[in-house]
């Protein structure tokens, strides 16, 4: 059974608890092929321009918490959500939604006919803040907090979701001591579970701290980052296609991509991967 909740560390209205080294030549050839494909997609991807009215009004929504508003300069929500294509009427799952930064904005962007699910794993992190989050999300009217046990699949029907957002979580998912330089089985199952719940053509939207291409899984995990070639390989192994990437939204020339960002003054200012994947039609 997929164990998505075991793959991340952050731990959101309505509230639902659902129970339920050595690098061979082939590695470099694979790395080159993936990098070339990503570069081609990036060049063809339009940089987010005008922010659609539904997203702009959602950012300006007075119901948003002051704490979340203060992060807008670093998070760049207008460009991010425009690039991902958040539209009115969508059903969106925000995995490991934490304090609800994107949850709140997506709620306004999908509007009253849309549905936002703030998903988190069970544990002290969510238990200690649940009551506050329920109060925080109540004015929005279309946010449901879903809390699942670590060993359970995502609590959504097959082919029922338009978009799944995974923000700054994958750097916890691509390496374990046991799996080494291979994708951990639990993460492979998690990506398969995301594909299960997405509608055909649905979007898997990912933001992540970037490590240099060619960095090993062990190296990048130590920096709390992931390299683009590894992320593309991992996500597409579940059958997703990389629809577009945008390397301009979160690009910091002062970030050498080889540091532990929370120890080097780069919290909120890292160079980040912004990828839009599609579930097959």
For each residue, the residues with C-beta under 8 A, 3 or more apart:
1: 151 152 153 189
2: 153 154 189 190 192 193 196
3: 6 7 150 151 152 186 189 190
4: 7 8 95 153 154 189 190 193 194
5: 8 120 121 122 148 149 150 151 152
6: 3 121 150 151 186
7: 3 4 169 172 173 184 186 187 190
8: 4 5 95 96 121 169 172 173
9: 172
10: 96 98 120 125 169
11: 96 98 120 121 123 124 125 126
12: 94 97 98 99 100 103 118 119 120 126 130 133 137 143 145
13: 118 133 134 136 137 138 140 143 144 145
14: 143 144 145
15: 130 134 144 145 147
16: 144 145 146 147 155
17: 122 147 148
18: 146 147 148 149 152 155
19: 148 149 152
20: 148 149 152 153 155
21: 181 216 218
22:
23: 27 28 216
24: 27
25: 28 29
26: 29 30
27: 23 24 30 31
28: 23 25 31 32
29: 25 26 32 33
30: 26 27 33 34 229 233
31: 27 28 34 35 213 214 229
32: 28 29 35 36
33: 29 30 36 37
34: 30 31 37 38 228 229 232 233
35: 31 32 38 39 213 228 229
36: 32 33 39 40
37: 33 34 40 41 232 242
38: 34 35 41 42 228 229 232 242 245
39: 35 36 42 43
40: 36 37 43 44
41: 37 38 44 45 242 243 244 245
42: 38 39 45 244 245 246 247
43: 39 40
44: 40 41 244
45: 41 42 83 244 245 246
46: 49
47: 246 248 249
48: 51 78 79 80 82 83 246 249
49: 46 82
50: 82
51: 48 55 56 59 78 79 82
52: 55 56 82
53: 56 57
54: 57 58 86 87 88 108 109 110 111
55: 51 52 58 59 77 78 81 82 86 105 109
56: 51 52 53 59 60 78
57: 53 54 60 61 108
58: 54 55 61 81 104 105 106 107 108 109
59: 51 55 56 64 72 77 78 105 108
60: 56 57
61: 57 58 64 104 105 108
62:
63: 104 108 139 140
64: 59 61 68 69 104 105
65: 68 69 99 100 104 136
66: 69 70
67: 70 71 99
68: 64 65 71 72 99 100 101 104
69: 64 65 66 72
70: 66 67
71: 67 68 74 75 101 268
72: 59 68 69 75 76 77
73: 76
74: 71 268 269
75: 71 72 80 101 102 268
76: 72 73 79 80 249 250
77: 55 59 72 80 81 102 105
78: 48 51 55 56 59 81 82
79: 48 51 76 82 83 246 249
80: 48 75 76 77 83 84 207 249 274
81: 55 58 77 78 84 86 102 105 106 109
82: 48 49 50 51 52 55 78 79 85 86
83: 45 48 79 80 244 246 249 274 276
84: 80 81 163 165 203 205 276
85: 82 163 203 276
86: 54 55 81 82 90 92 106 109 110 163
87: 54 90 109 110
88: 54 109 110 111 113 114
89: 110 111 113 114
90: 86 87 110 114 115 162 163
91: 110 114 115 116 117 160 161 162 163
92: 86 106 110 114 115 116 117 161 162 163 164 165
93: 116 117 119 154 156 161 163 164 165 197
94: 12 97 100 102 103 106 116 117 118 119 165 167
95: 4 8 119 154 164 165 166 169 194
96: 8 10 11 119 120 121 166 167 169
97: 12 94 100 102 103 118 119 120
98: 10 11 12 101 120
99: 12 65 67 68 129 133
100: 12 65 68 94 97 103 104 118 133 136 137 143
101: 68 71 75 98 104 105
102: 75 77 81 94 97 105 106 165 167
103: 12 94 97 100 106 107 116 118 137 143
104: 58 61 63 64 65 68 100 101 107 108 136 137 140 143
105: 55 58 59 61 64 77 81 101 102 108 109
106: 58 81 86 92 94 102 103 109 110 116 165
107: 58 103 104 110 114 116 137 140 141 142 143
108: 54 57 58 59 61 63 104 105 111 140
109: 54 55 58 81 86 87 88 105 106 114
110: 54 86 87 88 89 90 91 92 106 107 113 114 115 116 142
111: 54 88 89 108 114 142
112: 141 142
113: 88 89 110
114: 88 89 90 91 92 107 109 110 111 142
115: 90 91 92 110 142 144
116: 91 92 93 94 103 106 107 110 140 142 143 144
117: 91 92 93 94 143 144 146 156 161
118: 12 13 94 97 100 103 133 137 143 144 145 146
119: 12 93 94 95 96 97 146 147 148 154 155
120: 5 10 11 12 96 97 98 125 126 145 146 147 148
121: 5 6 8 11 96 126 147 148 149 150
122: 5 17 126 127 147 148 149 150
123: 11 126 127 150
124: 11 127 128
125: 10 11 120 128 129
126: 11 12 120 121 122 123 129 130 147
127: 122 123 124 130
128: 124 125
129: 99 125 126 132 133
130: 12 15 126 127 133 134 145 147
131: 134 135
132: 129 135 136
133: 12 13 99 100 118 129 130 136 137 145
134: 13 15 130 131 137 138 145
135: 131 132 138
136: 13 65 100 104 132 133
137: 12 13 100 103 104 107 118 133 134 140 143 145
138: 13 134 135 141
139: 63
140: 13 63 104 107 108 116 137 143
141: 107 112 138
142: 107 110 111 112 114 115 116
143: 12 13 14 100 103 104 107 116 117 118 137 140
144: 13 14 15 16 115 116 117 118
145: 12 13 14 15 16 118 120 130 133 134 137
146: 16 18 117 118 119 120 155
147: 15 16 17 18 119 120 121 122 126 130
148: 5 17 18 19 20 119 120 121 122 152 153 154 155
149: 5 18 19 20 121 122 152
150: 3 5 6 121 122 123
151: 1 3 5 6
152: 1 3 5 18 19 20 148 149 155
153: 1 2 4 20 148 193 196
154: 2 4 93 95 119 148 193 194 196 197
155: 16 18 20 119 146 148 152
156: 93 117 160 161 197
157: 160 197
158: 196 197
159: 196 197 198 199 200
160: 91 156 157 197 199
161: 91 92 93 117 156 164 197 198 199 202
162: 90 91 92 198 199 202 203
163: 84 85 86 90 91 92 93 198 202 203 204 205
164: 92 93 95 161 194 197 198 202 203 204 205
165: 84 92 93 94 95 102 106 205 206
166: 95 96 169 170 194 204 205 206 207
167: 94 96 102 206 207 208
168: 171 207 208 209 272
169: 7 8 10 95 96 166 172 173 208
170: 166 173 174 206 208 226 231 234
171: 168 174 208 209 220 221 224 225 226
172: 7 8 9 169
173: 7 8 169 170 184 187 190 234
174: 170 171 183 184 187 217 220 221 226 230 231 234
175: 179 180 184 217 218 220 221
176: 179 180 184
177: 180
178: 184
179: 175 176 182 183 184 185
180: 175 176 177 217 218
181: 21 216 217 218
182: 179
183: 174 179 187 188 233 234 237
184: 7 173 174 175 176 178 179 187 188
185: 179 188 189
186: 3 6 7 189 190
187: 7 173 174 183 184 190 191 234
188: 183 184 185 191 192 234 237 238
189: 1 2 3 4 185 186 192 193
190: 2 3 4 7 173 186 187 193 194
191: 187 188 194 195 234 235 237 238 240
192: 2 188 189 195 196 238 239
193: 2 4 153 154 189 190 196 197
194: 4 95 154 164 166 190 191 197 198 204 238
195: 191 192 198 204 238 239 240 279
196: 2 153 154 158 159 192 193
197: 93 154 156 157 158 159 160 161 164 193 194
198: 159 161 162 163 164 194 195 202 203 204 279
199: 159 160 161 162 202 279
200: 159 279 280 281
201: 278 279 280 281
202: 161 162 163 164 198 199 278 279
203: 84 85 162 163 164 198 243 276 277 278 279
204: 163 164 166 194 195 198 235 240 276 277 278 279
205: 84 163 164 165 166 275 276 277
206: 165 166 167 170 231 235 273 274 275 276 277
207: 80 166 167 168 250 272 273 274
208: 167 168 169 170 171 225 226 231 272 273
209: 168 171 223 224 225 226 261 270 271 272 273
210: 225 226 227 228 255 257 270 271 272 273
211: 215 219 220 223 225 226 227 257 258
212: 215 227 257 258
213: 31 35 227 228 229
214: 31 227 229
215: 211 212 219 220 223 225 227 230 258
216: 21 23 181 219 220
217: 174 175 180 181 220 221 230
218: 21 175 180 181 221 222
219: 211 215 216 222 223
220: 171 174 175 211 215 216 217 223 225 226 227 230
221: 171 174 175 217 218 224 225 226
222: 218 219 260
223: 209 211 215 219 220 257 258 259 260 261
224: 171 209 221 260 261 262
225: 171 208 209 210 211 215 220 221 257 261 270
226: 170 171 174 208 209 210 211 220 221 230 231 273
227: 210 211 212 213 214 215 220 230 231
228: 34 35 38 210 213 231 232 245 273
229: 30 31 34 35 38 213 214 232 233
230: 174 215 217 220 226 227 233 234
231: 170 174 206 208 226 227 228 234 235 273 275
232: 34 37 38 228 229 235 236 242 275
233: 30 34 183 229 230 236 237
234: 170 173 174 183 187 188 191 230 231 237
235: 191 204 206 231 232 238 240 242 275 277
236: 232 233 239 240 241 242 277
237: 183 188 191 233 234
238: 188 191 192 194 195 235
239: 192 195 236 279 280
240: 191 195 204 235 236 277 278 279 280
241: 236 277 278 280
242: 37 38 41 232 235 236 245 275 276 277
243: 41 203 276 277 278
244: 41 42 44 45 83 275 276
245: 38 41 42 45 228 242 273 274 275 276
246: 42 45 47 48 79 83 249 274
247: 42 251 273 274
248: 47 251
249: 47 48 76 79 80 83 246 272 274
250: 76 207 270 271 272 274
251: 247 248 271
252: 255 266 269 270 271
253:
254: 266 269
255: 210 252 259 261 266 269 270 271
256: 259
257: 210 211 212 223 225 270 271
258: 211 212 215 223
259: 223 255 256 263 264 266
260: 222 223 224 263 264
261: 209 223 224 225 255 264 266 267 269 270
262: 224 266 267
263: 259 260
264: 259 260 261
265: 269
266: 252 254 255 259 261 262 269 270
267: 261 262 270
268: 71 74 75
269: 74 252 254 255 261 265 266
270: 209 210 225 250 252 255 257 261 266 267
271: 209 210 250 251 252 255 257
272: 168 207 208 209 210 249 250
273: 206 207 208 209 210 226 228 231 245 247
274: 80 83 206 207 245 246 247 249 250
275: 205 206 231 232 235 242 244 245
276: 83 84 85 203 204 205 206 242 243 244 245
277: 203 204 205 206 235 236 240 241 242 243
278: 201 202 203 204 240 241 243
279: 195 198 199 200 201 202 203 204 239 240
280: 200 201 239 240 241
281: 200 201
